[in-house]
């Protein structure tokens, strides 16, 4: 007797239908995934501007114990390092470090800690506009020990 090992037309049709269903599901999932990635990319593109500013500013705050001058849009540390917010950009010693910034204000507050030392705190309000407005308010404590 002959061996009946083979694929029938019915099983071939079933395989193709199942394959098309799986491919359809995968294409729908990937369509939603890739259509939403543009929102993620746009939102995070300008958050990196805050990270660049924060990197430079923390280093200067850690290295200084006093401020020379502080205005609403400008701060000068005792070692002469100057940050200026002008025309949607932040400059560190006249070198642009951030752009597309909507708001950047500096404010100085003094507090006394539990040991009686006076801490100088610099409060920075930072806003960057992308698809949404990213607003961040940070307090930086100048070196006081």
C-alpha positions in Angstrom: 0.0 0.0 0.0 1.1 3.5 -0.8 2.1 5.9 2.1 -0.2 8.8 2.5 2.3 11.3 3.8 1.5 14.7 2.3 -0.3 17.9 2.8 -3.9 18.2 1.7 -5.4 21.2 0.1 -7.7 21.8 3.1 -4.8 21.8 5.6 -2.8 24.2 3.3 -5.8 26.6 3.2 -6.0 26.4 7.0 -2.3 27.1 7.4 -2.5 30.1 5.1 -5.6 31.6 6.9 -3.9 31.2 10.3 -0.7 32.8 9.0 -2.7 35.8 7.6 -4.5 36.2 10.9 -1.2 36.3 12.8 0.4 38.7 10.4 -2.6 41.0 10.6 -2.4 41.1 14.4 1.3 41.8 14.3 0.9 44.6 11.8 -1.8 46.2 13.9 0.3 46.1 17.0 3.4 47.5 15.2 1.2 50.3 13.6 0.1 51.5 17.0 3.6 51.2 18.4 5.2 53.2 15.7 2.5 55.8 15.5 2.9 56.6 19.2 6.7 56.8 19.2 6.7 60.3 17.6 5.1 61.6 20.8 7.7 60.0 23.0 10.5 61.4 20.9 9.1 64.9 20.8 8.6 65.0 24.5 12.0 63.8 25.5 13.9 65.9 22.9 13.7 69.0 25.0 13.9 67.4 28.4 17.6 66.8 27.6 18.0 70.6 27.7 17.2 70.5 31.4 19.7 67.7 31.9 22.5 69.7 30.2 21.8 72.7 32.3 21.5 70.6 35.5 24.9 68.9 34.8 26.8 72.2 34.5 24.8 74.0 37.3 25.3 71.2 39.9 29.1 71.2 39.3 29.3 75.0 39.9 27.0 74.9 42.9 29.2 72.2 44.5 32.4 74.2 43.9 31.2 77.5 45.3 30.3 78.7 48.8 28.8 82.1 47.9 27.1 84.1 45.2 28.5 87.3 43.8 25.3 88.5 42.2 21.8 87.2 41.5 19.1 88.7 39.3 15.9 87.2 37.9 17.6 85.9 34.7 21.3 85.9 35.7 23.4 84.4 38.5 27.1 84.9 39.1 29.0 82.6 41.5 32.0 83.7 43.6 34.5 82.1 41.2 33.1 84.3 38.3 31.0 81.6 36.6 27.9 83.3 35.1 24.6 81.9 33.9 22.4 84.1 31.8 19.0 83.4 30.4 18.4 85.4 27.2 16.3 84.9 24.0 15.2 81.3 24.9 18.8 80.2 25.5 20.9 79.7 28.6 24.5 80.8 28.5 27.3 79.7 30.8 30.1 82.3 30.6 28.8 83.5 27.2 28.7 80.0 25.8 25.2 78.6 24.9 24.5 75.4 26.8 20.7 75.1 26.3 18.2 76.4 23.8 14.5 76.4 23.3 14.0 77.3 27.0 10.8 79.2 27.8 11.5 80.2 31.4 14.6 80.2 33.6 14.6 82.2 36.8 17.0 82.2 39.7 16.2 83.1 43.3 18.3 83.0 46.5 17.0 81.9 49.9 18.9 81.5 53.1 18.0 78.9 55.7 19.6 77.8 59.0 20.3 74.1 59.5 20.0 72.3 62.8 23.7 73.1 63.7 23.2 76.8 63.2 25.0 77.0 59.9 23.4 79.3 57.3 22.8 77.6 54.0 22.4 79.5 50.8 19.8 77.9 48.5 19.5 78.8 44.9 16.0 78.0 43.5 15.8 77.6 39.7 12.5 77.5 37.8 13.0 75.9 34.4 10.5 75.4 31.6 11.0 73.9 28.1 8.2 73.7 25.5 7.7 70.7 23.3 4.4 69.1 22.6 3.7 69.8 26.3 5.4 72.3 28.6 8.1 70.6 30.8 8.4 72.6 34.0 10.9 71.9 36.7 11.7 73.7 39.9 14.8 72.7 41.7 16.6 73.9 44.9 20.4 73.8 44.9 22.3 74.2 48.2 25.7 76.0 47.9 28.6 74.4 49.7 28.4 75.6 53.3 30.6 73.3 55.5 
